[in-house]
Amino acid sequence: MIEQIFTRGGARLNRVAIKGRKQGVYSAVIHIKAQGREIELDCRPSDAIALAICQRVPIYVSERLLSVGHVIKMKSGDEDPYKTWLQNLNPDFFKYKM
């Protein structure tokens, strides 16, 4: 649905940014290019990430937010289980079905 709105409106999703967390609630913005200018809109992080995956655009996370995140350390030569999972992820999984 949102893809059709972008296409018909002559707009394009450029990127998504997960900006921060306040009182346990995350915030995000989507960056849309329309009519030669970029528009920044607040968005729920889950929706922003789903849009980015469907539109195949970058997802950025603030360094401050990453600094408090969890890091998984792997030994050299270990296969990253998340890499395989992400590579096999089907964008249709995120589409709304009625």
For each residue, the residues with C-beta under 8 A, 3 or more apart:
1: 4 5 96
2: 5 6 51
3: 6 7 54 55
4: 1 7 8
5: 1 2 8 9 11
6: 2 3 9 11 12 13 32 55
7: 3 4 10 11
8: 4 5
9: 5 6 34
10: 7 34 35
11: 5 6 7 32 33 34 35 39
12: 6 32 33 34
13: 6 16 30 31 32 51 52 55 57
14: 31 32 33 38 57
15: 30 31 52 57 58 59 60
16: 13 28 29 30 31 43 48 49 51 52 57 58 59 60
17: 28 29 31 48 59 60 61 62
18: 26 27 28 45 48 49 59 60 61 62 65
19: 27 28 29 62 65
20: 26 27 62 64 65
21: 24 25 26 27 65
22: 25 27
23:
24: 21
25: 21 22
26: 18 20 21 45
27: 18 19 20 21 22 42 45
28: 16 17 18 19 42 43 44 45 47 48 49
29: 16 17 19 40 41 42 43 48
30: 13 15 16 40 41 43 48 51 52
31: 13 14 15 16 17 38 39 40
32: 6 11 12 13 14 38 39 40 41
33: 11 12 14 36 37 38 39
34: 9 10 11 12 37 39
35: 10 11
36: 33
37: 33 34
38: 14 31 32 33
39: 11 31 32 33 34
40: 29 30 31 32
41: 29 30 32
42: 27 28 29
43: 16 28 29 30 47 48 51
44: 28 47 48
45: 18 26 27 28 48 49
46: 49 50
47: 28 43 44 50 51
48: 16 17 18 28 29 30 43 44 45 51 52 59
49: 16 18 28 45 46 52 53 59
50: 46 47 53 54 94
51: 2 13 16 30 43 47 48 54 55 57
52: 13 15 16 30 48 49 55 56 57 58 59
53: 49 50 56 89 91 94
54: 3 50 51 91 94 95
55: 3 6 13 51 52
56: 52 53 91
57: 13 14 15 16 51 52
58: 15 16 52
59: 15 16 17 18 48 49 52
60: 15 16 17 18
61: 17 18 65 66
62: 17 18 19 20 65 66
63: 66 67
64: 20 67 68
65: 18 19 20 21 61 62 68 69
66: 61 62 63 69
67: 63 64
68: 64 65
69: 65 66
70:
71:
72: 82
73:
74: 78 80
75: 78
76:
77:
78: 74 75
79: 83 84
80: 74 83 84
81: 84 85
82: 72 85 86
83: 79 80 86 87
84: 79 80 81 87 88
85: 81 82 88 89
86: 82 83 89
87: 83 84
88: 84 85
89: 53 85 86 93
90: 93
91: 53 54 56 94 95
92: 95
93: 89 90
94: 50 53 54 91
95: 54 91 92
96: 1
97:
98:
